[in-house]
């Protein structure tokens, strides 16, 4: 069961991490088996851990064992240990976490969630878990977002105000602020987004020796929080103030320039700095942001007195982008046999890699909860549609690492709701020897992860991460696929 790596790592650092320290880092002791052990070794380890449970003296022992079993994908054994721990520690963290998962997150309305939260803090007060404030902040952020969606801004803001971890609260403030903005409530949204921006800036500008994992995590959100707040200023025509914020941001974090480029362009236009705005548009277009083309052409014409020469200029930018993509995909190149698979699609039909020999196959490992995966799908849809008439190309969307027991229903609902014409395969079959699902067999450590497999069944390219830029994804996929069609030259 995988989650967003950095967020979870921070959560574990404030919860399970303490348990591991107190039990001699037992988790690390078993890492070789967890990561590379055979199914027999994993089964043996699970049995050993179950036999040890009777002798546990602290809840920390149980928590470490539960996390080891989770990593081993031993859900039944994990449930057994959880049940024993819940009976032994009814007021402990394990019982609390089960309540959050089973009761709070399953509540279908804001009122029901609020009732569950009230019960949560009554039975498991925050003061009893002073080292785990992030656990409660997750709940508060979720509760606030639900009230925001209901149009109850007052309660949303109230619960956001209960959050304790400054480094993380932007993850609650920004979604709520954006929901309120869409509802037209700028007055309530603006202070939330500014707080998130100020928090990120605080951590971003800390002396390097003071930047721990929390600070680095918070700093990563600066571009998104800044863009959200500055867009409000732009809408209010406060262009000078917007430019001041952005230029301070670029001094503090020049690496986040791409994330601020669009709002910077709008702000510069508002202050009459058109040549600088034009230069930013040019860079955006050259990176595949073709949605700015109308603005680029209009500004080109205005600055040059006519549109003469624009088509040649446009073509040179596209050529530059294509060359940059080609240079970039060289870094993704590899050459090794692709592990074979036979998995079921949404219709219950078997699909194997062997049956697709003679085609270039694109594997996209994803999950319904993975936001970077979801953000990339419009681009992947466009890429797939551009090859709709090419019988030598096959896109496969490998659904993996789902958390819910009814994941198949969730996947069908997601695909149907968004009208994606994807061939989706369930990556839920474990290898009888290793106990691994196909994502693990392919060496996937994070999603989205994409593999481009040539007609002979060899992996030619491997890439992780995503962008919401539809045009860029479409161009990148084209370059990868066409390169994979060519014979391997070593």
C-alpha positions as CSV (number, residue, x, y, z in Angstrom):
1,X,0.0,0.0,0.0
2,X,1.8,3.1,-1.2
3,X,1.1,6.7,-0.5
4,X,2.7,10.0,-1.4
5,X,6.2,9.4,-0.4
6,X,7.4,12.6,1.3
7,X,4.1,13.3,3.0
8,X,3.9,9.8,4.4
9,X,7.6,9.8,5.4
10,X,7.0,12.9,7.5
11,X,3.9,11.4,9.1
12,X,5.9,8.3,9.9
13,X,8.7,10.3,11.3
14,X,6.3,11.8,13.9
15,X,4.6,8.5,14.7
16,X,5.9,5.1,13.7
17,X,9.5,6.5,13.7
18,X,9.5,6.7,17.5
19,X,8.3,3.1,17.8
20,X,11.1,1.9,15.5
21,X,13.7,3.7,17.6
22,X,12.4,2.1,20.8
23,X,12.5,-1.4,19.3
24,X,16.0,-1.2,17.9
25,X,15.0,-0.3,14.3
26,X,13.5,-3.8,13.8
27,X,12.0,-2.5,10.5
28,X,15.4,-1.8,9.0
29,X,16.6,-5.2,10.2
30,X,14.1,-6.9,7.9
31,X,14.5,-4.5,4.9
32,X,16.4,-7.0,2.8
33,X,13.5,-9.5,3.0
34,X,10.9,-6.8,2.6
35,X,12.5,-5.4,-0.6
36,X,14.2,-8.5,-2.2
37,X,13.0,-11.6,-0.3
38,X,11.2,-14.5,-2.0
39,X,7.6,-15.3,-1.1
40,X,8.9,-18.2,1.1
41,X,11.1,-15.8,3.0
42,X,8.3,-13.3,3.4
43,X,5.9,-16.0,4.6
44,X,8.5,-17.2,7.1
45,X,9.1,-13.7,8.4
46,X,5.4,-13.1,8.8
47,X,5.0,-16.4,10.8
48,X,8.0,-15.4,13.0
49,X,6.5,-12.0,13.7
50,X,3.1,-13.5,14.7
51,X,4.8,-15.9,17.1
52,X,6.6,-13.0,18.8
53,X,3.5,-11.0,19.4
54,X,2.7,-12.7,22.7
55,X,5.9,-11.3,24.2
56,X,5.4,-7.7,23.3
57,X,5.5,-5.2,26.2
58,X,4.7,-1.9,24.4
59,X,2.4,-0.6,21.8
60,X,5.5,0.5,19.9
61,X,6.3,-3.2,19.3
62,X,2.9,-3.8,17.8
63,X,3.2,-0.7,15.5
64,X,6.5,-1.7,14.2
65,X,5.3,-5.3,13.4
66,X,2.2,-3.9,11.8
67,X,4.3,-1.7,9.5
68,X,6.6,-4.6,8.6
69,X,3.6,-6.8,7.8
70,X,2.1,-4.0,5.7
71,X,5.3,-3.7,3.7
72,X,5.2,-7.5,3.2
73,X,1.6,-7.2,1.9
74,X,0.5,-9.6,4.6
75,X,-2.9,-8.0,5.2
76,X,-4.5,-10.8,7.0
77,X,-1.6,-11.2,9.5
78,X,-1.5,-7.4,9.8
79,X,-5.2,-7.4,10.8
80,X,-4.6,-10.1,13.3
81,X,-1.9,-8.1,15.1
82,X,-4.0,-4.9,14.9
83,X,-6.9,-6.6,16.5
84,X,-4.7,-7.9,19.4
85,X,-3.2,-4.5,19.9
86,X,-6.6,-2.8,19.8
87,X,-7.9,-5.0,22.6
88,X,-4.8,-4.5,24.6
89,X,-4.5,-0.7,24.0
90,X,-8.1,0.6,23.5
91,X,-6.9,4.2,24.1
92,X,-3.7,3.8,22.1
93,X,-2.6,5.0,18.7
94,X,-3.4,1.8,16.8
95,X,-7.0,1.9,17.9
96,X,-7.2,5.6,17.2
97,X,-5.8,5.1,13.7
98,X,-8.3,2.4,13.0
99,X,-11.1,4.7,14.1
100,X,-9.9,7.4,11.8
101,X,-9.7,5.0,8.8
102,X,-12.9,3.1,9.5
103,X,-15.1,5.7,10.9
104,X,-14.0,9.2,10.1
105,X,-12.9,8.7,6.5
106,X,-15.9,6.5,5.7
107,X,-18.3,9.1,7.0
108,X,-20.3,10.3,4.0
109,X,-21.3,13.8,5.1
110,X,-19.7,16.8,6.7
111,X,-22.0,16.4,9.7
112,X,-21.1,12.8,10.1
113,X,-17.4,13.6,9.8
114,X,-17.7,16.3,12.4
115,X,-19.4,13.9,14.8
116,X,-16.6,11.4,14.2
117,X,-14.0,14.0,14.8
118,X,-15.7,15.1,18.1
119,X,-15.6,11.4,19.2
120,X,-12.0,11.1,18.1
121,X,-10.6,14.0,20.2
122,X,-12.8,12.9,23.2
123,X,-11.5,9.3,23.2
124,X,-8.0,10.0,22.0
125,X,-7.2,13.6,23.1
126,X,-4.4,15.4,21.2
127,X,-2.6,16.0,24.4
128,X,-2.1,12.3,24.9
129,X,-0.3,12.1,21.6
130,X,1.9,15.2,21.7
131,X,4.4,13.7,19.3
132,X,1.8,13.0,16.6
133,X,0.1,16.3,15.7
134,X,0.2,15.6,12.0
135,X,-2.2,12.7,12.4
136,X,-4.9,15.1,13.7
137,X,-4.0,17.8,11.1
138,X,-4.8,15.3,8.3
139,X,-8.2,14.8,9.8
140,X,-8.8,18.5,10.3
141,X,-7.8,19.4,6.8
142,X,-10.2,16.7,5.4
143,X,-13.0,18.0,7.6
144,X,-12.4,21.6,6.6
145,X,-12.4,20.7,2.9
146,X,-15.7,18.9,3.3
147,X,-17.3,21.9,4.9
148,X,-15.9,24.2,2.2
149,X,-17.4,22.0,-0.5
150,X,-20.7,22.3,1.4
151,X,-20.4,26.1,1.3
152,X,-19.9,26.4,5.0
153,X,-16.8,28.7,5.0
154,X,-17.1,29.5,8.7
155,X,-16.7,26.0,9.8
156,X,-14.0,25.3,7.2
157,X,-11.9,28.2,8.6
158,X,-12.6,27.1,12.2
159,X,-11.2,23.6,11.7
160,X,-8.2,24.9,9.7
161,X,-7.4,27.1,12.7
162,X,-7.2,24.0,14.8
163,X,-4.2,22.6,12.8
164,X,-0.9,22.5,14.8
165,X,1.9,21.8,12.3
166,X,2.8,25.0,10.5
167,X,5.0,23.2,8.0
168,X,2.1,21.2,6.7
169,X,-1.0,23.4,7.2
170,X,-0.7,24.8,3.7
171,X,-1.9,21.4,2.4
172,X,-5.2,22.2,4.2
173,X,-5.4,25.9,3.6
174,X,-4.7,25.8,-0.2
175,X,-7.4,23.3,-1.2
176,X,-10.0,25.1,1.0
177,X,-8.9,28.5,-0.4
178,X,-9.3,27.3,-4.0
179,X,-12.8,25.8,-3.3
180,X,-13.9,29.1,-1.8
181,X,-12.4,31.0,-4.7
182,X,-14.4,28.9,-7.2
183,X,-17.5,29.7,-5.1
184,X,-16.7,33.4,-5.4
185,X,-15.7,33.9,-1.7
186,X,-12.5,35.8,-2.3
187,X,-12.7,37.6,1.0
188,X,-12.4,34.3,3.0
189,X,-10.1,32.6,0.5
190,X,-7.4,35.3,0.3
191,X,-6.2,35.2,3.9
192,X,-5.9,31.4,3.8
193,X,-3.9,31.4,0.6
194,X,-1.7,34.3,1.9
195,X,-1.0,32.3,5.1
196,X,0.0,29.2,3.1
197,X,2.3,31.4,1.0
198,X,3.9,33.1,4.0
199,X,4.4,29.7,5.7
200,X,6.2,28.4,2.6
201,X,8.3,31.5,2.3
202,X,9.3,31.3,6.0
203,X,10.7,27.7,5.5
204,X,12.2,28.5,2.1
205,X,14.3,31.4,3.5
206,X,15.6,29.6,6.6
207,X,19.4,29.3,6.9
208,X,20.5,26.1,5.2
209,X,21.6,24.5,8.5
210,X,18.1,24.9,9.9
211,X,16.3,23.2,6.9
212,X,15.1,19.8,8.0
213,X,12.7,17.5,6.1
214,X,9.7,19.5,7.3
215,X,11.2,22.8,6.1
216,X,12.1,21.3,2.7
217,X,8.6,19.8,2.3
218,X,6.9,23.2,3.2
219,X,9.2,25.1,0.8
220,X,8.2,22.8,-2.1
221,X,4.7,24.3,-2.0
222,X,5.8,27.9,-2.4
223,X,5.1,28.2,-6.1
224,X,1.6,26.8,-5.9
225,X,0.6,28.9,-2.8
226,X,2.2,32.0,-4.3
227,X,0.4,31.5,-7.6
228,X,-2.9,31.0,-5.9
229,X,-2.6,34.2,-3.8
230,X,-1.1,36.4,-6.5
231,X,-3.8,35.4,-9.0
232,X,-6.2,37.0,-6.6
233,X,-4.2,40.2,-6.7
234,X,-4.1,40.1,-10.5
235,X,-7.9,39.6,-10.6
236,X,-8.2,42.7,-8.3
237,X,-5.8,44.5,-10.7
238,X,-3.2,45.0,-8.0
239,X,-0.5,44.3,-10.5
240,X,2.3,46.2,-8.8
241,X,1.8,44.3,-5.5
242,X,1.6,41.0,-7.4
243,X,4.9,41.7,-9.2
244,X,6.6,42.6,-5.9
245,X,5.6,39.3,-4.4
246,X,6.7,37.3,-7.4
247,X,10.0,39.0,-7.8
248,X,10.8,38.5,-4.1
249,X,9.9,34.9,-4.6
250,X,12.2,34.5,-7.6
251,X,15.1,35.9,-5.6
252,X,14.5,33.5,-2.8
253,X,13.7,30.4,-5.0
254,X,14.8,30.9,-8.7
255,X,14.2,27.2,-9.2
256,X,10.4,27.8,-8.9
257,X,10.3,30.2,-11.8
258,X,8.4,27.8,-14.1
259,X,5.6,27.5,-11.6
260,X,5.2,31.3,-11.3
261,X,5.7,32.1,-15.0
262,X,2.0,32.4,-16.0
263,X,1.0,34.7,-13.2
264,X,4.2,36.7,-13.6
265,X,3.4,37.2,-17.2
266,X,-0.1,38.5,-16.3
267,X,1.3,40.8,-13.6
268,X,3.9,42.3,-15.9
269,X,1.3,43.0,-18.6
270,X,-0.7,44.8,-15.9
271,X,2.2,47.0,-15.1
272,X,3.0,47.8,-18.7
273,X,6.3,45.8,-18.8
274,X,5.3,44.2,-22.1
275,X,8.8,43.2,-23.3
276,X,9.5,41.3,-20.1
277,X,6.1,39.7,-20.4
278,X,6.8,38.7,-24.0
279,X,10.1,37.1,-23.0
280,X,8.2,35.0,-20.4
281,X,5.6,34.0,-23.0
282,X,8.3,32.9,-25.4
283,X,9.9,30.6,-22.7
284,X,6.5,29.2,-21.8
285,X,5.7,28.4,-25.5
286,X,9.1,26.9,-26.0
287,X,8.4,24.5,-23.1
288,X,5.1,23.3,-24.6
289,X,2.6,25.7,-23.1
290,X,0.8,26.1,-26.4
291,X,-2.3,27.6,-24.7
292,X,-0.5,30.9,-24.6
293,X,-0.1,31.1,-28.4
294,X,-2.9,33.7,-28.9
295,X,-1.3,36.0,-26.3
296,X,2.1,35.4,-27.8
297,X,1.0,36.3,-31.3
298,X,-0.9,39.3,-30.1
299,X,2.1,40.6,-28.1
300,X,4.5,39.8,-30.9
301,X,2.4,41.9,-33.3
302,X,2.1,44.7,-30.9
303,X,5.8,44.9,-30.1
304,X,6.9,44.5,-33.8
305,X,4.3,46.6,-35.4
306,X,3.0,43.7,-37.5
307,X,2.7,39.9,-37.5
308,X,5.3,39.6,-40.3
309,X,7.8,36.9,-39.4
310,X,5.6,35.4,-36.7
311,X,5.1,32.0,-38.4
312,X,8.9,31.5,-38.8
313,X,9.4,32.6,-35.2
314,X,6.7,30.1,-34.0
315,X,8.3,27.3,-36.0
316,X,11.7,28.0,-34.4
317,X,10.2,27.7,-30.9
318,X,8.6,24.4,-31.8
319,X,11.9,23.1,-33.2
320,X,13.6,24.2,-30.0
321,X,11.1,22.4,-27.9
322,X,11.3,19.2,-30.0
323,X,15.1,19.2,-29.7
324,X,14.9,19.8,-25.9
325,X,12.5,16.8,-25.6
326,X,14.9,14.6,-27.6
327,X,17.8,15.6,-25.4
328,X,15.7,14.9,-22.3
329,X,14.5,11.5,-23.3
330,X,18.1,10.3,-23.8
331,X,18.3,10.5,-20.0
332,X,15.4,8.0,-19.7
333,X,16.9,5.5,-22.2
334,X,17.5,1.9,-21.0
335,X,17.5,-1.5,-22.6
336,X,16.4,-4.7,-20.9
337,X,13.7,-7.3,-21.3
338,X,10.3,-6.3,-20.0
339,X,8.9,-8.7,-17.4
340,X,6.0,-10.6,-19.0
341,X,2.5,-10.3,-17.5
342,X,-1.0,-11.6,-17.9
343,X,-3.6,-9.4,-16.1
344,X,-7.3,-8.7,-16.3
345,X,-8.8,-5.6,-17.9
346,X,-12.0,-3.9,-16.8
347,X,-14.1,-6.4,-18.7
348,X,-12.4,-9.3,-17.0
349,X,-10.5,-10.3,-20.1
350,X,-6.9,-11.5,-19.9
351,X,-4.2,-9.3,-21.5
352,X,-0.6,-10.4,-21.7
353,X,2.5,-8.6,-22.9
354,X,3.4,-11.6,-25.0
355,X,0.3,-11.2,-27.0
356,X,1.3,-7.7,-27.9
357,X,4.7,-8.6,-29.4
358,X,5.2,-6.7,-32.6
359,X,3.8,-3.5,-31.1
360,X,5.3,-0.6,-29.2
361,X,3.6,-0.8,-25.8
362,X,3.3,2.1,-23.3
363,X,2.7,1.0,-19.7
364,X,1.5,3.7,-17.4
365,X,1.4,2.6,-13.7
366,X,-1.1,4.7,-11.8
367,X,-3.7,4.8,-8.9
368,X,-6.9,6.6,-8.4
369,X,-5.5,8.4,-5.3
370,X,-2.4,9.6,-7.1
371,X,-2.9,13.2,-8.0
372,X,0.2,13.5,-10.3
373,X,-1.2,10.4,-12.2
374,X,-4.6,12.0,-12.5
375,X,-3.2,15.3,-13.6
376,X,-1.3,13.6,-16.4
377,X,-4.3,11.8,-17.8
378,X,-5.6,14.5,-20.2
379,X,-2.2,14.6,-21.8
380,X,-2.0,10.8,-22.0
381,X,-5.5,10.7,-23.5
382,X,-4.4,13.2,-26.2
383,X,-1.2,11.1,-26.8
384,X,-3.3,7.9,-27.2
385,X,-5.8,9.6,-29.5
386,X,-3.0,10.8,-31.7
387,X,-2.0,7.1,-32.3
388,X,-5.6,5.8,-32.6
389,X,-5.0,4.7,-36.2
390,X,-1.6,3.2,-35.6
391,X,-2.0,-0.6,-35.1
392,X,1.6,-0.9,-34.0
393,X,1.1,1.1,-30.8
394,X,-0.7,0.0,-27.6
395,X,-1.3,2.1,-24.5
396,X,-1.9,0.1,-21.2
397,X,-2.8,1.8,-18.0
398,X,-1.7,-0.4,-15.1
399,X,-3.8,0.3,-12.0
400,X,-1.6,-0.5,-9.0
401,X,-1.1,0.2,-5.3
402,X,-4.8,0.8,-4.6
403,X,-5.7,1.1,-0.9
404,X,-9.5,0.3,-0.7
405,X,-10.9,-3.2,-0.8
406,X,-13.5,-2.1,-3.4
407,X,-10.7,-0.7,-5.6
408,X,-12.1,-2.3,-8.8
409,X,-15.4,-0.4,-8.4
410,X,-13.5,2.8,-7.7
411,X,-11.4,2.3,-10.8
412,X,-14.4,1.7,-13.1
413,X,-16.2,4.7,-11.6
414,X,-13.1,6.9,-12.1
415,X,-12.6,5.9,-15.7
416,X,-16.3,6.1,-16.6
417,X,-16.8,9.5,-14.9
418,X,-13.9,11.0,-16.8
419,X,-14.7,9.3,-20.1
420,X,-11.1,8.0,-20.5
421,X,-10.9,5.6,-23.5
422,X,-8.1,3.7,-21.7
423,X,-7.3,-0.1,-21.7
424,X,-6.9,-0.5,-17.9
425,X,-5.3,-3.6,-16.3
426,X,-5.5,-4.5,-12.7
427,X,-2.0,-5.0,-11.3
428,X,-3.2,-7.2,-8.4
429,X,-1.7,-10.6,-9.3
430,X,1.3,-11.5,-7.1
431,X,4.1,-13.6,-8.5
432,X,4.0,-17.0,-6.8
433,X,7.8,-17.0,-6.2
434,X,8.4,-13.4,-5.1
435,X,5.0,-12.3,-3.9
436,X,5.4,-9.1,-5.9
437,X,2.9,-7.4,-8.1
438,X,3.9,-6.2,-11.6
439,X,4.9,-2.7,-10.4
440,X,7.5,-4.2,-8.1
441,X,8.7,-6.6,-10.9
442,X,9.3,-3.6,-13.1
443,X,11.1,-1.8,-10.2
444,X,8.6,0.9,-9.7
445,X,9.2,3.0,-6.5
446,X,6.9,5.8,-7.2
447,X,3.9,6.6,-9.5
448,X,3.1,7.7,-12.1
449,X,5.8,5.5,-13.8
450,X,5.8,4.9,-17.5
451,X,7.7,2.3,-19.6
452,X,8.1,2.3,-23.4
453,X,8.5,-1.2,-24.6
454,X,9.6,-1.9,-28.2
455,X,8.2,-4.5,-30.6
456,X,10.7,-7.2,-29.4
457,X,9.6,-6.8,-25.8
458,X,12.5,-4.7,-24.5
459,X,12.1,-1.7,-22.2
460,X,13.6,1.2,-24.1
461,X,12.6,4.1,-21.9
462,X,11.5,4.6,-18.3
463,X,10.2,7.8,-16.8
464,X,8.6,8.9,-13.6
465,X,6.7,12.0,-12.5
466,X,4.3,14.0,-14.5
467,X,3.2,17.4,-15.8
468,X,-0.4,18.6,-16.4
469,X,0.8,20.2,-19.7
470,X,-1.2,18.3,-22.3
471,X,0.8,19.5,-25.3
472,X,4.1,18.6,-23.7
473,X,3.0,15.1,-22.8
474,X,1.7,14.6,-26.3
475,X,4.9,15.7,-27.9
476,X,7.1,13.7,-25.4
477,X,5.1,10.5,-26.0
478,X,5.5,11.0,-29.7
479,X,9.2,11.3,-29.5
480,X,9.4,8.3,-27.1
481,X,7.2,6.1,-29.2
482,X,8.9,6.9,-32.5
483,X,12.3,6.3,-31.0
484,X,11.2,2.9,-29.7
485,X,10.0,2.0,-33.2
486,X,13.5,2.3,-34.5
487,X,16.0,-0.6,-34.0
488,X,18.1,-0.4,-30.9
489,X,21.6,0.8,-31.7
490,X,23.2,0.5,-28.2
